[in-house]
Amino acid sequence: MKVIKCKDYYNVSRQAANIISAQIIMKPNAVLGLATGSTPVGTYDQLVRWYDKGDLDFSEVTTVNLDEYRGLSGTHEQSYRYFMNKHLFDRVNVRKDHTFVPDGLGEPKAACAEYDRLIERLGGIDLQLLGIGNNGHIGFNEPDTAFETMVHIVDLKQSTVEANARFFRSIDEVPTQAITMGLKSIMQAKKILLVAAGKKKMDILQKSLYGPVTPDVPASILQLHPDLTVIYTESEE
Ligand code: GLP
């Protein structure tokens, strides 16, 4: 595992964007696993800046996102499809039909199986970007998720619903279920890039990277990945 400590959020975003752009330069038709949450926003902004300068080309890239809320359509402002369109896909030359987000409205079993098959058909994920939840979740794999899970439906923990309520008008509007890549789906990515920012993430990051590997801390499984890069800052700026 490679751990890079940065002085602030801007540098976390630049370093992460550097690794993603190196991946695209090495393999223009790369399959990128992407993440939502506030942490990767700066990374996407940086990629867009380089795209605008003419340094990056997404025309052959395919993207697969980690997760989606159950019950929200892609046009809902808090859906992860909407988030990705707004922060990245609408701002670069990726082909929209090469961008995939799990189906939050489909019949659960079929939607999960279809997403597993999609990742397999694409030949797996070359580089998976991850944030980390306050309780150590990655994607929406909450504590106590079995390590061997593939794409599945989850009941969100109350603490996750509360953490994500800041994006909704009221907590009652926050979906209580999601469809997410499982820990096994994530671990099968060829490379993993985890970004974390701010003091409140430091304790869970420490536990994830150096504590026991246990389903109590879903991100702890990343310790076993052969190509993990972690980029973080303690700074709130
Ligand atoms: C959500 C997402 C995760 C993300 C987490 C942390 O729960 N499903 O993928 O890592 O939020 O988000 P933030 O970066 O805003 O702290």
Residues whose N, C-alpha, C, O or C-beta is under 5 A from the ligand:
A	BS01	GLP	A35 T36 G37 S38 T39 G131 I132 G133 H137 G139 F140
